[in-house]
């Protein structure tokens, strides 16, 4: 983010809520108009979240930073199980 946002500090928040694992990445950088950017990186982030049953939202506007929120479902863990299938 430092390269694109022009900032040295990025806030990352991880927590579990009823929807699953919520990951929020936020900066106070230069921002951009998401409707005007067709980036393989942004498209890839959306696709990877979707592949595991999650979703990604991106909020940004020129001059006001960027906020990316990814919500990923959590699979039930069965007691005695050795592995989780992701």
N, CA, C and O atoms as a CHARMM CRD file, in Angstrom:
* protein
*
  344
    1    1 UNK  N      0.81600  -1.19000   0.00000 PROA 1      0.00000
    2    1 UNK  CA     0.00000   0.00000   0.00000 PROA 1      0.00000
    3    1 UNK  C      0.86000   1.25500   0.00000 PROA 1      0.00000
    4    1 UNK  O      0.45200   2.28900  -0.52800 PROA 1      0.00000
    5    2 UNK  N      2.03300   1.16900   0.58200 PROA 2      0.00000
    6    2 UNK  CA     2.87400   2.35300   0.63600 PROA 2      0.00000
    7    2 UNK  C      3.18800   2.88500  -0.75600 PROA 2      0.00000
    8    2 UNK  O      3.22600   4.09600  -0.97300 PROA 2      0.00000
    9    3 UNK  N      3.41100   1.98000  -1.68700 PROA 3      0.00000
   10    3 UNK  CA     3.76300   2.38600  -3.04200 PROA 3      0.00000
   11    3 UNK  C      2.60700   3.13500  -3.70100 PROA 3      0.00000
   12    3 UNK  O      2.83300   4.15900  -4.34600 PROA 3      0.00000
   13    4 UNK  N      1.38600   2.65100  -3.55400 PROA 4      0.00000
   14    4 UNK  CA     0.24100   3.25300  -4.22700 PROA 4      0.00000
   15    4 UNK  C     -0.40300   4.38100  -3.42200 PROA 4      0.00000
   16    4 UNK  O     -0.83500   5.38600  -3.98800 PROA 4      0.00000
   17    5 UNK  N     -0.46600   4.21100  -2.10500 PROA 5      0.00000
   18    5 UNK  CA    -1.17300   5.18500  -1.27700 PROA 5      0.00000
   19    5 UNK  C     -0.31100   6.38100  -0.90200 PROA 5      0.00000
   20    5 UNK  O     -0.82600   7.46500  -0.62400 PROA 5      0.00000
   21    6 UNK  N      1.00100   6.18000  -0.89500 PROA 6      0.00000
   22    6 UNK  CA     1.88100   7.26300  -0.48500 PROA 6      0.00000
   23    6 UNK  C      1.89100   7.46700   1.02100 PROA 6      0.00000
   24    6 UNK  O      2.05700   8.59200   1.49000 PROA 6      0.00000
   25    7 UNK  N      1.71400   6.37800   1.79500 PROA 7      0.00000
   26    7 UNK  CA     1.72200   6.46900   3.25200 PROA 7      0.00000
   27    7 UNK  C      2.69300   5.45000   3.83200 PROA 7      0.00000
   28    7 UNK  O      3.07100   4.48300   3.17100 PROA 7      0.00000
   29    8 UNK  N      3.08600   5.68400   5.07400 PROA 8      0.00000
   30    8 UNK  CA     3.95400   4.75100   5.78500 PROA 8      0.00000
   31    8 UNK  C      3.19300   3.90100   6.78600 PROA 8      0.00000
   32    8 UNK  O      3.73300   2.91300   7.28400 PROA 8      0.00000
   33    9 UNK  N      1.94100   4.26200   7.09700 PROA 9      0.00000
   34    9 UNK  CA     1.15800   3.57100   8.11800 PROA 9      0.00000
   35    9 UNK  C     -0.12200   3.02600   7.50200 PROA 9      0.00000
   36    9 UNK  O     -0.85300   3.73000   6.80600 PROA 9      0.00000
   37   10 UNK  N     -0.36900   1.75200   7.77700 PROA 10     0.00000
   38   10 UNK  CA    -1.59700   1.08900   7.34300 PROA 10     0.00000
   39   10 UNK  C     -2.16700   0.37800   8.55700 PROA 10     0.00000
   40   10 UNK  O     -1.43000  -0.28100   9.29000 PROA 10     0.00000
   41   11 UNK  N     -3.46300   0.50100   8.77600 PROA 11     0.00000
   42   11 UNK  CA    -4.11700  -0.15400   9.90300 PROA 11     0.00000
   43   11 UNK  C     -4.76800  -1.44600   9.41900 PROA 11     0.00000
   44   11 UNK  O     -5.48700  -1.45500   8.42000 PROA 11     0.00000
   45   12 UNK  N     -4.50700  -2.54300  10.14200 PROA 12     0.00000
   46   12 UNK  CA    -5.09200  -3.83500   9.81400 PROA 12     0.00000
   47   12 UNK  C     -5.84500  -4.32400  11.04600 PROA 12     0.00000
   48   12 UNK  O     -5.29800  -4.35100  12.14800 PROA 12     0.00000
   49   13 UNK  N     -7.10200  -4.70900  10.85100 PROA 13     0.00000
   50   13 UNK  CA    -7.94500  -5.19300  11.94400 PROA 13     0.00000
   51   13 UNK  C     -8.49300  -6.55800  11.55100 PROA 13     0.00000
   52   13 UNK  O     -9.05900  -6.72000  10.47000 PROA 13     0.00000
   53   14 UNK  N     -8.32500  -7.52700  12.42300 PROA 14     0.00000
   54   14 UNK  CA    -8.84700  -8.87100  12.21200 PROA 14     0.00000
   55   14 UNK  C     -9.76600  -9.20600  13.37100 PROA 14     0.00000
   56   14 UNK  O     -9.39100  -9.02300  14.52900 PROA 14     0.00000
   57   15 UNK  N    -10.96100  -9.69100  13.08000 PROA 15     0.00000
   58   15 UNK  CA   -11.80700 -10.20800  14.14100 PROA 15     0.00000
   59   15 UNK  C    -12.85500 -11.15500  13.58400 PROA 15     0.00000
   60   15 UNK  O    -13.16200 -11.15200  12.39200 PROA 15     0.00000
   61   16 UNK  N    -13.38700 -11.95700  14.47800 PROA 16     0.00000
   62   16 UNK  CA   -14.41900 -12.91600  14.11000 PROA 16     0.00000
   63   16 UNK  C    -15.76100 -12.35500  14.53500 PROA 16     0.00000
   64   16 UNK  O    -15.94000 -11.91800  15.67200 PROA 16     0.00000
   65   17 UNK  N    -16.70700 -12.37600  13.59600 PROA 17     0.00000
   66   17 UNK  CA   -18.07500 -11.97500  13.91800 PROA 17     0.00000
   67   17 UNK  C    -19.00300 -13.04900  13.34900 PROA 17     0.00000
   68   17 UNK  O    -18.51900 -14.01600  12.76100 PROA 17     0.00000
   69   18 UNK  N    -20.30800 -12.90700  13.50600 PROA 18     0.00000
   70   18 UNK  CA   -21.22500 -13.96000  13.02800 PROA 18     0.00000
   71   18 UNK  C    -21.09800 -14.27900  11.53500 PROA 18     0.00000
   72   18 UNK  O    -21.47300 -15.37200  11.11000 PROA 18     0.00000
   73   19 UNK  N    -20.57700 -13.34900  10.73700 PROA 19     0.00000
   74   19 UNK  CA   -20.41900 -13.58800   9.30500 PROA 19     0.00000
   75   19 UNK  C    -19.13900 -14.35200   8.96800 PROA 19     0.00000
   76   19 UNK  O    -19.01500 -14.88200   7.86400 PROA 19     0.00000
   77   20 UNK  N    -18.19500 -14.41800   9.89100 PROA 20     0.00000
   78   20 UNK  CA   -16.92800 -15.10900   9.64700 PROA 20     0.00000
   79   20 UNK  C    -15.74800 -14.26600  10.08200 PROA 20     0.00000
   80   20 UNK  O    -15.86600 -13.42500  10.97400 PROA 20     0.00000
   81   21 UNK  N    -14.62700 -14.49200   9.46000 PROA 21     0.00000
   82   21 UNK  CA   -13.42100 -13.71500   9.74300 PROA 21     0.00000
   83   21 UNK  C    -13.48800 -12.43300   8.93200 PROA 21     0.00000
   84   21 UNK  O    -13.60500 -12.46600   7.70700 PROA 21     0.00000
   85   22 UNK  N    -13.41500 -11.30800   9.61900 PROA 22     0.00000
   86   22 UNK  CA   -13.46900  -9.99800   8.97300 PROA 22     0.00000
   87   22 UNK  C    -12.07400  -9.38500   9.04400 PROA 22     0.00000
   88   22 UNK  O    -11.49400  -9.24500  10.12100 PROA 22     0.00000
   89   23 UNK  N    -11.54700  -9.02100   7.87200 PROA 23     0.00000
   90   23 UNK  CA   -10.23300  -8.39700   7.76500 PROA 23     0.00000
   91   23 UNK  C    -10.44600  -7.00800   7.16500 PROA 23     0.00000
   92   23 UNK  O    -11.01800  -6.86300   6.08500 PROA 23     0.00000
   93   24 UNK  N     -9.97800  -6.00100   7.88200 PROA 24     0.00000
   94   24 UNK  CA   -10.10800  -4.62500   7.40300 PROA 24     0.00000
   95   24 UNK  C     -8.70900  -4.03800   7.28200 PROA 24     0.00000
   96   24 UNK  O     -7.94000  -4.03300   8.24300 PROA 24     0.00000
   97   25 UNK  N     -8.38900  -3.54400   6.09100 PROA 25     0.00000
   98   25 UNK  CA    -7.10600  -2.87900   5.83500 PROA 25     0.00000
   99   25 UNK  C     -7.43800  -1.45700   5.41000 PROA 25     0.00000
  100   25 UNK  O     -8.19600  -1.23900   4.46600 PROA 25     0.00000
  101   26 UNK  N     -6.85400  -0.48300   6.12600 PROA 26     0.00000
  102   26 UNK  CA    -7.23300   0.90700   5.88900 PROA 26     0.00000
  103   26 UNK  C     -6.01000   1.81200   5.92300 PROA 26     0.00000
  104   26 UNK  O     -5.10300   1.62800   6.73500 PROA 26     0.00000
  105   27 UNK  N     -6.00300   2.78800   5.02900 PROA 27     0.00000
  106   27 UNK  CA    -4.94400   3.78900   5.04700 PROA 27     0.00000
  107   27 UNK  C     -5.55900   5.17600   4.87000 PROA 27     0.00000
  108   27 UNK  O     -6.72200   5.31200   4.48800 PROA 27     0.00000
  109   28 UNK  N     -4.77900   6.17500   5.14700 PROA 28     0.00000
  110   28 UNK  CA    -5.21500   7.56500   4.98100 PROA 28     0.00000
  111   28 UNK  C     -4.43900   8.20700   3.82600 PROA 28     0.00000
  112   28 UNK  O     -4.09400   9.38800   3.86500 PROA 28     0.00000
  113   29 UNK  N     -4.18100   7.40900   2.81600 PROA 29     0.00000
  114   29 UNK  CA    -3.38200   7.86200   1.68500 PROA 29     0.00000
  115   29 UNK  C     -4.16300   8.67700   0.68000 PROA 29     0.00000
  116   29 UNK  O     -5.19800   9.26300   0.99500 PROA 29     0.00000
  117   30 UNK  N     -3.65000   8.70400  -0.53300 PROA 30     0.00000
  118   30 UNK  CA    -4.20800   9.56100  -1.57200 PROA 30     0.00000
  119   30 UNK  C     -5.51800   9.05200  -2.14500 PROA 30     0.00000
  120   30 UNK  O     -6.26000   9.82500  -2.75000 PROA 30     0.00000
  121   31 UNK  N     -5.82400   7.76300  -1.97100 PROA 31     0.00000
  122   31 UNK  CA    -7.07900   7.21300  -2.46400 PROA 31     0.00000
  123   31 UNK  C     -7.16900   7.22000  -3.97700 PROA 31     0.00000
  124   31 UNK  O     -6.23900   7.64400  -4.66400 PROA 31     0.00000
  125   32 UNK  N     -8.29900   6.74600  -4.49400 PROA 32     0.00000
  126   32 UNK  CA    -8.53300   6.69600  -5.93300 PROA 32     0.00000
  127   32 UNK  C    -10.01700   6.47300  -6.16400 PROA 32     0.00000
  128   32 UNK  O    -10.76200   6.19200  -5.22500 PROA 32     0.00000
  129   33 UNK  N    -10.44100   6.59500  -7.39100 PROA 33     0.00000
  130   33 UNK  CA   -11.82800   6.32500  -7.76200 PROA 33     0.00000
  131   33 UNK  C    -11.91100   4.87600  -8.20600 PROA 33     0.00000
  132   33 UNK  O    -11.44700   4.55100  -9.29900 PROA 33     0.00000
  133   34 UNK  N    -12.49900   3.97500  -7.38200 PROA 34     0.00000
  134   34 UNK  CA   -12.53800   2.55600  -7.73900 PROA 34     0.00000
  135   34 UNK  C    -13.23500   2.28200  -9.06900 PROA 34     0.00000
  136   34 UNK  O    -12.90800   1.30300  -9.74000 PROA 34     0.00000
  137   35 UNK  N    -14.17500   3.11400  -9.45900 PROA 35     0.00000
  138   35 UNK  CA   -14.86700   2.92700 -10.72500 PROA 35     0.00000
  139   35 UNK  C    -14.00100   3.20300 -11.93600 PROA 35     0.00000
  140   35 UNK  O    -14.32200   2.77400 -13.04400 PROA 35     0.00000
  141   36 UNK  N    -12.91100   3.91300 -11.73300 PROA 36     0.00000
  142   36 UNK  CA   -12.03400   4.27500 -12.84200 PROA 36     0.00000
  143   36 UNK  C    -10.81400   3.35700 -12.96100 PROA 36     0.00000
  144   36 UNK  O    -10.04100   3.47100 -13.91200 PROA 36     0.00000
  145   37 UNK  N    -10.64300   2.45400 -12.00300 PROA 37     0.00000
  146   37 UNK  CA    -9.45400   1.60800 -11.99200 PROA 37     0.00000
  147   37 UNK  C     -9.84000   0.18200 -12.35600 PROA 37     0.00000
  148   37 UNK  O    -10.69800  -0.42300 -11.71300 PROA 37     0.00000
  149   38 UNK  N     -9.21300  -0.33600 -13.37100 PROA 38     0.00000
  150   38 UNK  CA    -9.39300  -1.73400 -13.77800 PROA 38     0.00000
  151   38 UNK  C     -8.06100  -2.42900 -13.53500 PROA 38     0.00000
  152   38 UNK  O     -7.25400  -2.58300 -14.45200 PROA 38     0.00000
  153   39 UNK  N     -7.84100  -2.84000 -12.31200 PROA 39     0.00000
  154   39 UNK  CA    -6.55400  -3.40800 -11.93400 PROA 39     0.00000
  155   39 UNK  C     -6.65100  -4.92200 -11.78400 PROA 39     0.00000
  156   39 UNK  O     -7.60500  -5.43800 -11.20200 PROA 39     0.00000
  157   40 UNK  N     -5.65400  -5.62800 -12.31200 PROA 40     0.00000
  158   40 UNK  CA    -5.60300  -7.07400 -12.13200 PROA 40     0.00000
  159   40 UNK  C     -5.47700  -7.42400 -10.65600 PROA 40     0.00000
  160   40 UNK  O     -5.99600  -8.45200 -10.22000 PROA 40     0.00000
  161   41 UNK  N     -4.79200  -6.58000  -9.87800 PROA 41     0.00000
  162   41 UNK  CA    -4.63300  -6.83500  -8.45300 PROA 41     0.00000
  163   41 UNK  C     -5.95800  -6.76300  -7.70600 PROA 41     0.00000
  164   41 UNK  O     -6.24700  -7.61800  -6.86900 PROA 41     0.00000
  165   42 UNK  N     -6.76200  -5.75100  -8.00400 PROA 42     0.00000
  166   42 UNK  CA    -8.06800  -5.60800  -7.35800 PROA 42     0.00000
  167   42 UNK  C     -8.99600  -6.72600  -7.80200 PROA 42     0.00000
  168   42 UNK  O     -9.70000  -7.31100  -6.97900 PROA 42     0.00000
  169   43 UNK  N     -9.00400  -7.02700  -9.08800 PROA 43     0.00000
  170   43 UNK  CA    -9.83400  -8.12200  -9.59700 PROA 43     0.00000
  171   43 UNK  C     -9.43100  -9.43800  -8.95100 PROA 43     0.00000
  172   43 UNK  O    -10.29200 -10.23400  -8.57500 PROA 43     0.00000
  173   44 UNK  N     -8.14100  -9.67300  -8.82000 PROA 44     0.00000
  174   44 UNK  CA    -7.64300 -10.89900  -8.18900 PROA 44     0.00000
  175   44 UNK  C     -8.06300 -11.01700  -6.74100 PROA 44     0.00000
  176   44 UNK  O     -8.39800 -12.11000  -6.28500 PROA 44     0.00000
  177   45 UNK  N     -8.05200  -9.90600  -6.00200 PROA 45     0.00000
  178   45 UNK  CA    -8.48900  -9.94200  -4.60400 PROA 45     0.00000
  179   45 UNK  C     -9.96000 -10.34600  -4.52000 PROA 45     0.00000
  180   45 UNK  O    -10.32900 -11.17600  -3.68900 PROA 45     0.00000
  181   46 UNK  N    -10.80300  -9.76300  -5.37800 PROA 46     0.00000
  182   46 UNK  CA   -12.22000 -10.13100  -5.41500 PROA 46     0.00000
  183   46 UNK  C    -12.38600 -11.61900  -5.73900 PROA 46     0.00000
  184   46 UNK  O    -13.16000 -12.31800  -5.08500 PROA 46     0.00000
  185   47 UNK  N    -11.66400 -12.09300  -6.73900 PROA 47     0.00000
  186   47 UNK  CA   -11.78300 -13.49000  -7.16200 PROA 47     0.00000
  187   47 UNK  C    -11.34700 -14.45600  -6.07300 PROA 47     0.00000
  188   47 UNK  O    -12.00800 -15.47100  -5.85200 PROA 47     0.00000
  189   48 UNK  N    -10.24500 -14.16100  -5.38900 PROA 48     0.00000
  190   48 UNK  CA    -9.76000 -15.05200  -4.32600 PROA 48     0.00000
  191   48 UNK  C    -10.73800 -15.10200  -3.15900 PROA 48     0.00000
  192   48 UNK  O    -10.97200 -16.17200  -2.59700 PROA 48     0.00000
  193   49 UNK  N    -11.31000 -13.96800  -2.78900 PROA 49     0.00000
  194   49 UNK  CA   -12.31000 -13.97400  -1.71400 PROA 49     0.00000
  195   49 UNK  C    -13.51000 -14.81400  -2.12200 PROA 49     0.00000
  196   49 UNK  O    -14.01700 -15.60400  -1.32400 PROA 49     0.00000
  197   50 UNK  N    -13.96600 -14.65000  -3.35700 PROA 50     0.00000
  198   50 UNK  CA   -15.12100 -15.39800  -3.84800 PROA 50     0.00000
  199   50 UNK  C    -14.84800 -16.90300  -3.89900 PROA 50     0.00000
  200   50 UNK  O    -15.73600 -17.70300  -3.60200 PROA 50     0.00000
  201   51 UNK  N    -13.63500 -17.28900  -4.26900 PROA 51     0.00000
  202   51 UNK  CA   -13.28200 -18.71000  -4.36900 PROA 51     0.00000
  203   51 UNK  C    -13.44600 -19.45400  -3.05000 PROA 51     0.00000
  204   51 UNK  O    -13.74500 -20.64800  -3.04900 PROA 51     0.00000
  205   52 UNK  N    -13.25700 -18.77000  -1.93500 PROA 52     0.00000
  206   52 UNK  CA   -13.39800 -19.42700  -0.63300 PROA 52     0.00000
  207   52 UNK  C    -14.73900 -19.10100   0.02600 PROA 52     0.00000
  208   52 UNK  O    -14.92300 -19.33900   1.22000 PROA 52     0.00000
  209   53 UNK  N    -15.67200 -18.55600  -0.75400 PROA 53     0.00000
  210   53 UNK  CA   -17.00900 -18.28900  -0.23900 PROA 53     0.00000
  211   53 UNK  C    -17.15900 -16.97100   0.47800 PROA 53     0.00000
  212   53 UNK  O    -18.15300 -16.75000   1.17000 PROA 53     0.00000
  213   54 UNK  N    -16.18500 -16.08800   0.32500 PROA 54     0.00000
  214   54 UNK  CA   -16.23300 -14.79300   0.99000 PROA 54     0.00000
  215   54 UNK  C    -16.55700 -13.67400   0.03400 PROA 54     0.00000
  216   54 UNK  O    -16.92300 -13.89800  -1.12000 PROA 54     0.00000
  217   55 UNK  N    -16.41400 -12.46000   0.53800 PROA 55     0.00000
  218   55 UNK  CA   -16.61400 -11.30300  -0.33000 PROA 55     0.00000
  219   55 UNK  C    -15.70500 -10.16200   0.11600 PROA 55     0.00000
  220   55 UNK  O    -15.27300 -10.09900   1.26600 PROA 55     0.00000
  221   56 UNK  N    -15.43300  -9.27800  -0.81100 PROA 56     0.00000
  222   56 UNK  CA   -14.54300  -8.15400  -0.59300 PROA 56     0.00000
  223   56 UNK  C    -15.24600  -6.87300  -1.00200 PROA 56     0.00000
  224   56 UNK  O    -15.89900  -6.81600  -2.04400 PROA 56     0.00000
  225   57 UNK  N    -15.10800  -5.85100  -0.17800 PROA 57     0.00000
  226   57 UNK  CA   -15.58700  -4.52800  -0.55700 PROA 57     0.00000
  227   57 UNK  C    -14.41000  -3.56900  -0.48500 PROA 57     0.00000
  228   57 UNK  O    -13.53500  -3.69800   0.37100 PROA 57     0.00000
  229   58 UNK  N    -14.40200  -2.61800  -1.38700 PROA 58     0.00000
  230   58 UNK  CA   -13.33400  -1.64500  -1.46400 PROA 58     0.00000
  231   58 UNK  C    -13.96900  -0.26200  -1.47700 PROA 58     0.00000
  232   58 UNK  O    -14.82600   0.03800  -2.30900 PROA 58     0.00000
  233   59 UNK  N    -13.53200   0.57400  -0.54200 PROA 59     0.00000
  234   59 UNK  CA   -14.02900   1.94200  -0.45800 PROA 59     0.00000
  235   59 UNK  C    -12.85100   2.88600  -0.59200 PROA 59     0.00000
  236   59 UNK  O    -11.86600   2.77100   0.13700 PROA 59     0.00000
  237   60 UNK  N    -12.95400   3.80700  -1.51500 PROA 60     0.00000
  238   60 UNK  CA   -11.88900   4.77500  -1.70300 PROA 60     0.00000
  239   60 UNK  C    -12.41900   5.94000  -2.51500 PROA 60     0.00000
  240   60 UNK  O    -13.35000   5.79300  -3.30700 PROA 60     0.00000
  241   61 UNK  N    -11.83000   7.07200  -2.31200 PROA 61     0.00000
  242   61 UNK  CA   -12.09700   8.21600  -3.17300 PROA 61     0.00000
  243   61 UNK  C    -10.84600   9.07200  -3.17700 PROA 61     0.00000
  244   61 UNK  O    -10.06900   9.07000  -2.22200 PROA 61     0.00000
  245   62 UNK  N    -10.66800   9.78600  -4.23700 PROA 62     0.00000
  246   62 UNK  CA    -9.46100  10.56800  -4.41500 PROA 62     0.00000
  247   62 UNK  C     -9.25500  11.52300  -3.24600 PROA 62     0.00000
  248   62 UNK  O    -10.13200  12.32500  -2.92700 PROA 62     0.00000
  249   63 UNK  N     -8.09600  11.43100  -2.61500 PROA 63     0.00000
  250   63 UNK  CA    -7.73600  12.31600  -1.51300 PROA 63     0.00000
  251   63 UNK  C     -8.20100  11.87600  -0.14000 PROA 63     0.00000
  252   63 UNK  O     -7.94100  12.57100   0.84200 PROA 63     0.00000
  253   64 UNK  N     -8.89200  10.72200  -0.03600 PROA 64     0.00000
  254   64 UNK  CA    -9.42800  10.35700   1.28600 PROA 64     0.00000
  255   64 UNK  C     -9.08500   8.94800   1.75000 PROA 64     0.00000
  256   64 UNK  O     -9.77000   8.41000   2.61900 PROA 64     0.00000
  257   65 UNK  N     -8.06300   8.34700   1.20500 PROA 65     0.00000
  258   65 UNK  CA    -7.64300   7.04100   1.67900 PROA 65     0.00000
  259   65 UNK  C     -8.44300   5.90000   1.09200 PROA 65     0.00000
  260   65 UNK  O     -9.33800   6.09400   0.26800 PROA 65     0.00000
  261   66 UNK  N     -8.09500   4.69400   1.54200 PROA 66     0.00000
  262   66 UNK  CA    -8.70100   3.47800   1.01600 PROA 66     0.00000
  263   66 UNK  C     -9.00200   2.53300   2.16500 PROA 66     0.00000
  264   66 UNK  O     -8.24100   2.44300   3.12900 PROA 66     0.00000
  265   67 UNK  N    -10.12700   1.82500   2.05100 PROA 67     0.00000
  266   67 UNK  CA   -10.52800   0.82400   3.04100 PROA 67     0.00000
  267   67 UNK  C    -10.94900  -0.43300   2.28300 PROA 67     0.00000
  268   67 UNK  O    -11.83400  -0.38700   1.42900 PROA 67     0.00000
  269   68 UNK  N    -10.30500  -1.55400   2.60400 PROA 68     0.00000
  270   68 UNK  CA   -10.63700  -2.84100   2.01400 PROA 68     0.00000
  271   68 UNK  C    -11.16300  -3.73300   3.13100 PROA 68     0.00000
  272   68 UNK  O    -10.51100  -3.88800   4.16300 PROA 68     0.00000
  273   69 UNK  N    -12.33700  -4.31700   2.92600 PROA 69     0.00000
  274   69 UNK  CA   -12.93300  -5.21600   3.90900 PROA 69     0.00000
  275   69 UNK  C    -13.14600  -6.56300   3.23100 PROA 69     0.00000
  276   69 UNK  O    -13.78900  -6.65600   2.18500 PROA 69     0.00000
  277   70 UNK  N    -12.59400  -7.60400   3.84600 PROA 70     0.00000
  278   70 UNK  CA   -12.77400  -8.96500   3.35000 PROA 70     0.00000
  279   70 UNK  C    -13.45400  -9.76500   4.44800 PROA 70     0.00000
  280   70 UNK  O    -13.01000  -9.75900   5.59600 PROA 70     0.00000
  281   71 UNK  N    -14.53900 -10.45700   4.09300 PROA 71     0.00000
  282   71 UNK  CA   -15.22000 -11.33600   5.03900 PROA 71     0.00000
  283   71 UNK  C    -15.12500 -12.74600   4.48000 PROA 71     0.00000
  284   71 UNK  O    -15.57000 -13.02500   3.36600 PROA 71     0.00000
  285   72 UNK  N    -14.52900 -13.63500   5.28300 PROA 72     0.00000
  286   72 UNK  CA   -14.33200 -15.02200   4.87400 PROA 72     0.00000
  287   72 UNK  C    -15.09000 -15.93100   5.82900 PROA 72     0.00000
  288   72 UNK  O    -15.01700 -15.74700   7.04400 PROA 72     0.00000
  289   73 UNK  N    -15.82200 -16.91600   5.29300 PROA 73     0.00000
  290   73 UNK  CA   -16.56700 -17.80900   6.17400 PROA 73     0.00000
  291   73 UNK  C    -15.61700 -18.68600   6.98000 PROA 73     0.00000
  292   73 UNK  O    -14.53200 -19.04000   6.51900 PROA 73     0.00000
  293   74 UNK  N    -16.04500 -19.02900   8.18500 PROA 74     0.00000
  294   74 UNK  CA   -15.28500 -19.95600   9.01300 PROA 74     0.00000
  295   74 UNK  C    -15.96900 -21.30500   8.95900 PROA 74     0.00000
  296   74 UNK  O    -17.19100 -21.39600   9.07600 PROA 74     0.00000
  297   75 UNK  N    -15.18600 -22.34400   8.78400 PROA 75     0.00000
  298   75 UNK  CA   -15.73300 -23.68700   8.75500 PROA 75     0.00000
  299   75 UNK  C    -15.82000 -24.23100  10.17100 PROA 75     0.00000
  300   75 UNK  O    -14.96900 -23.94100  11.01200 PROA 75     0.00000
  301   76 UNK  N    -16.83700 -25.00800  10.42400 PROA 76     0.00000
  302   76 UNK  CA   -16.97100 -25.62800  11.74300 PROA 76     0.00000
  303   76 UNK  C    -15.83500 -26.61300  11.94900 PROA 76     0.00000
  304   76 UNK  O    -15.51600 -27.40400  11.06200 PROA 76     0.00000
  305   77 UNK  N    -15.23900 -26.56000  13.09900 PROA 77     0.00000
  306   77 UNK  CA   -14.14500 -27.45900  13.43400 PROA 77     0.00000
  307   77 UNK  C    -14.70800 -28.58900  14.28000 PROA 77     0.00000
  308   77 UNK  O    -15.28100 -28.34700  15.34200 PROA 77     0.00000
  309   78 UNK  N    -14.54700 -29.81100  13.81800 PROA 78     0.00000
  310   78 UNK  CA   -15.03500 -30.95800  14.55700 PROA 78     0.00000
  311   78 UNK  C    -13.97300 -31.41100  15.53300 PROA 78     0.00000
  312   78 UNK  O    -12.80600 -31.56600  15.17300 PROA 78     0.00000
  313   79 UNK  N    -14.38600 -31.62200  16.77700 PROA 79     0.00000
  314   79 UNK  CA   -13.44000 -32.06600  17.78600 PROA 79     0.00000
  315   79 UNK  C    -12.82600 -33.38700  17.35000 PROA 79     0.00000
  316   79 UNK  O    -13.53300 -34.28900  16.89900 PROA 79     0.00000
  317   80 UNK  N    -11.51700 -33.50000  17.48400 PROA 80     0.00000
  318   80 UNK  CA   -10.80400 -34.70300  17.08500 PROA 80     0.00000
  319   80 UNK  C    -10.30200 -34.65500  15.65800 PROA 80     0.00000
  320   80 UNK  O     -9.50800 -35.50500  15.25500 PROA 80     0.00000
  321   81 UNK  N    -10.74400 -33.68400  14.88900 PROA 81     0.00000
  322   81 UNK  CA   -10.29000 -33.55900  13.51200 PROA 81     0.00000
  323   81 UNK  C     -8.85400 -33.04900  13.49100 PROA 81     0.00000
  324   81 UNK  O     -8.46900 -32.22200  14.31800 PROA 81     0.00000
  325   82 UNK  N     -8.07600 -33.53900  12.55400 PROA 82     0.00000
  326   82 UNK  CA    -6.67400 -33.13400  12.45400 PROA 82     0.00000
  327   82 UNK  C     -6.48400 -31.91200  11.57600 PROA 82     0.00000
  328   82 UNK  O     -5.58700 -31.10600  11.82800 PROA 82     0.00000
  329   83 UNK  N     -7.30200 -31.76000  10.56000 PROA 83     0.00000
  330   83 UNK  CA    -7.12000 -30.68400   9.60000 PROA 83     0.00000
  331   83 UNK  C     -8.44300 -29.96900   9.33500 PROA 83     0.00000
  332   83 UNK  O     -9.52000 -30.54200   9.49700 PROA 83     0.00000
  333   84 UNK  N     -8.34100 -28.73700   8.93500 PROA 84     0.00000
  334   84 UNK  CA    -9.50100 -27.99700   8.44700 PROA 84     0.00000
  335   84 UNK  C     -9.40400 -27.94000   6.93200 PROA 84     0.00000
  336   84 UNK  O     -8.34400 -27.62700   6.39200 PROA 84     0.00000
  337   85 UNK  N    -10.48200 -28.23400   6.25000 PROA 85     0.00000
  338   85 UNK  CA   -10.49700 -28.13500   4.79700 PROA 85     0.00000
  339   85 UNK  C    -10.88800 -26.72600   4.41300 PROA 85     0.00000
  340   85 UNK  O    -12.02800 -26.30800   4.61800 PROA 85     0.00000
  341   86 UNK  N     -9.93700 -25.99600   3.85300 PROA 86     0.00000
  342   86 UNK  CA   -10.23100 -24.61700   3.43400 PROA 86     0.00000
  343   86 UNK  C    -10.44500 -24.59100   1.97300 PROA 86     0.00000
  344   86 UNK  O    -10.70600 -23.53000   1.40600 PROA 86     0.00000
